[in-house]
Amino acid sequence: MNQFIRQCAVALLGGCLVLSVQAQDQAVKLGFVSTDRVLKEASTAKAAQTKLEQEFSKREKELTELGASVKSMAEKFEKDAPTLPEAQRLSKQKQLVDQDREFQRKRREFQEDLNSRKNEELQLVIQRANKVIKEIAVAEKYDFIFQDAVYVNPKHDMTDKVIKALNSSNGK
């Protein structure tokens, strides 16, 4: 087993040396793009966010109002429950539980719909950004473009260039 590990290590080192020699013979042009920054700063991403806010604002307002209504009913029930007859108390309690369940269902549906639409819009922004990144990479002869890395030397960061291209072309 140790022999196998040594052979693998030697092969790996040999491959690294070959790549190192090839890299010295020919400069490799690298670039990096911060997807997070593109999604926060590009006009297409901001437009998508505005579109979602407009699309979901009415439902969100209705949901907020329904939640406040359920809370108000719960507070009133807690205050009145000790003085209500048993049958009426149970009836109001069931009504409150049903309305709370309906509120929770609507809230879940709203969140699922919002997340689904947000993912759709983000995918469109990412597709546009990737198209711009590829165009820049070809035009400026990049060998590799990385997205989201642990560390990047700022001289390789081309995020501003991508955002500027997205904004000037409106992502088309």
Secondary structure, DSSP 4 states (H G I P E B T S, - for coil): -HHHHHHHHHHHHHHHHHHHHHHHHSPPPEEEE-HHHHHHHSHHHHHHHHHHHHHHHHHHHHHHHHHHHHHHHHHHHHHHGGGS-HHHHHHHHHHHHHHHHHHHHHHHHHHHHHHHHHHHHHHHHHHHHHHHHHHHHHHTT-SEEEES-S---GGGB-HHHHHHHHHHHTT-
